[in-house]
Amino acid sequence: MTGLRTHKLHKKYKKYQRASFRPGQCVLCDKVGAKTLKNFRHWRIVRNLFPWNRVAKIQHLIIPKRHAMYPRLNNQERKELEKIKLDYLNNQYDVLAEATPRIQSVPEHFHLHLIVLK
């Protein structure tokens, strides 16, 4: 089962995971520089290389610039995320999604999926 990605994209994603996901490294920290679409003080929006293309016309990720999980976000990061949600994300995307730990491919770095539906 490929889930939210087409079979072809799911195969590419699995190949990417085998080649790029290494212990002690964070794929979101290491690979986001060239893919940043929008910067905020504590957050950035990046293009998702392997979007949920069965349901998404556009899929980006919002991630903290600092490597952190949600419980470890500081007050400034949390406040800015709430402001971004209200002032920016609600006007740009249809769905904000957070995967559960059971299916997260990058569980150690907080991120939300930003989706424009097909």
Secondary structure as UniProt FT lines:
FT   TURN            3..4
FT   HELIX           7..20
FT   TURN            23..24
FT   HELIX           27..31
FT   HELIX           33..35
FT   STRAND          36..39
FT   STRAND          43..47
FT   TURN            53..55
FT   STRAND          56..64
FT   HELIX           70..72
FT   HELIX           75..84
FT   HELIX           85..89
FT   HELIX           90..92
FT   STRAND          95..97
FT   TURN            101..103
FT   TURN            107..108
FT   STRAND          112..117
//
